[in-house]
Amino acid sequence: MKGRSTKNILKESLRMAVEAIRQNKLRSILTLLGISIGVFSVIGVMTAIRTLESSVNSGLNIFGVNTFSIQKWPEIMVGHDWRKYRNRENIDYKQYEQFKNRAKLPSLISVIEGGSIRNVRYRDKTVKKSIDIFGADEGTIRTMNTFIGDGRNFNRDDVRFSRNVCILGMDVVDRLFPFEDPLGKKIQLKGLDYFVIGTAERKGEAFGRSQDNYLVVPISNYLERFSNHWTTLSINVEARSELEYSKTKDEAIGLMRAIRKVPPDKENDFEVVTNTEMIEQFSGFTSGVKLFALSISVIALLVAGIGIMNIMLVSVTERIKEIGIRKAIGATRQDILTQFLMEAVFLSEFGGIAGIILGVAGGNIVSFIFNIPAVIPIDWAFIGLFVCSIIGIGFGIYPAWRAANLDPIESLRFD
């Protein structure tokens, strides 16, 4: 019996709470807006970050196993002052050869540099869209976590004699050779003929950008015909095993410092980039974004909570006579307290639900832009609803207590 009575009280309180909110639509909407903004800011950011994180592993795992890269610029420039790196000496081919000849621990050392090119031609077909062009040697394909699909890789003579040969990514194959085998065919780059000796396996997209829109020529050929004043090489180093990785990395750093004549008291004038470090940099960036979003959300939710308290206090004042009548016909203090708490929680939860829906929709714009699967952060949605309940109860308890403790006789006399 007692359980049924409590159920009826809650049901009646909810009905009256909804009716009270309907009668004060504008005021309720303004209060809901504050809650929605707070929840939206967190859910939107968390959804966007989750969608990006789902693509990070494929997008940032650009090196092979036990491989790192030595380069002038950081792989991810967010949070870095580009002017610091601009003034560094470029890594040139002479430095690469010195490093390759003197390093003892690596199992493989390769080089890569890239730019872009337009108007790649094959007979009557022309790719006018920009294509990434890389200069590489015989070891680059392996250290860059890529594999030859058909044909062959570069050999030492291709690099030594700067031959006009190339390896194509599958996007270029699809555009120039939709119905024929590209191997052995000639394409034109800057008016010069290049023989297709191989095609790379398809890698798909990462961060909304194709990883197959490229072609590769021997590094010596690239430096002769496609380089400029800003060209700087990246040296890829593969350790013999995971156990040898740290030693190999330490040797590489010491050797590059010696080759580039870095004084003992100065920091490295080059970057050592690994898959793990790139993912950690990305995680550091997203952590900062999460903290900022949480800060905005806390402020917005506190303001919204104060708004809920104000609207409930005004509601109590406007409904003093109603409260007196309810008490006169048998409503208890608990009934009144429950009704006004239900109003506060209902306002807060409704705003939270709206914020979650808008946040998930807004955050998944990232998945649409980058063409990656959409994400719904269920855990953060439940956290949002829980926080909204706490806000509704926390900021609604005082107005509800005031309403419950009004004297019924004084309330009936109120005009």
Order of alpha helices (4+ residues) and beta strands (2+ residues): alpha-alpha-beta-alpha-alpha-beta-beta-beta-beta-alpha-beta-alpha-beta-alpha-beta-beta-beta-beta-beta-alpha-beta-alpha-beta-alpha-alpha-alpha-alpha-alpha-alpha
